[in-house]
Amino acid sequence: MNELTQGRSRIHVSIVKNAFQTHQIASDMNELTQERSRIQASIVKSALTPLQIASDMNELTEEKSRIYACIVRSPFAAYQIARNMSSIVT
């Protein structure tokens, strides 16, 4: 009877060890998955930063173009008014 009890205890310990090992493997895999997610997030952030800088630079270039166009239009408008006035007088 004692031998049966010891055998049963060994089986029980083996089942518990197996369950613990399975849990440990799952925990390790979860940790690896989380690390992979952090790495991917870091890669995406790294890619977005230059994209944001490029977008900002593009916006600044467009604004500069609008300012130059406005500067050019102002003297042209004055020239056009002077020309119109000249043609009226003549």
C-alpha positions, 0 to 999 in steps of 0.5 A: 500500500505504501508503494502504491501511495508513493507511486501515486505521489510521484505521478501527482508531482509529475502532473504538477511539474508538467502543468508548471512547465507549461505555464512557464512556457506560456508566460515566457511566450507572452513576455516575448510577444510583448517585447516584439510589440514594443520593438514594432511600436518603436520601429513605427514611431521611428518611421513616423518621426521623419514622416512628420518632419517631412510633412511639417517641412512641406507645409512650411514650403507651401506657406513660403510659396503663398507669401512669395505669391502675395508679395509678387501680387501686391506690386503687380496690382499696383502696376495694373492700377497705374496702367489702367489709370494711364489708359484712362488719362490718355 
